[in-house]
Amino acid sequence: MVVTKISRAGEKSATATPGGKVTIRVRIAADGTLEGAAIEESSGSPALDARALQAAEAASPFAPPPEKLLTLEGFTELAFPVELGRPD
């Protein structure tokens, strides 16, 4: 659900940047708020990388993560590729 929500937000925020794949890492708090996002593997395009991070911020808040996925500090971290298409 997190990946889908971020991908949809990325499509809504499409600008003149080309499409491509970016791997991001997100830190989500127990209540579903985004505590941070970072580029794990760049697309090679600074504009597309920035678009992926903006999409993560725009997609927040998320559904609270399952308790079994939370660290002792009360968050979960996920890394995954996000495919952002070219704007129409």
Protein Blocks (a to p, Z undefined) as FASTA:
>chain_A
ZZmmmmmmmmmmpcfbdcddddddddddfkopafbdcdfbdghiaklmmmmmmmmmmmpc
cddddfklpcfkopacddddddddddZZ
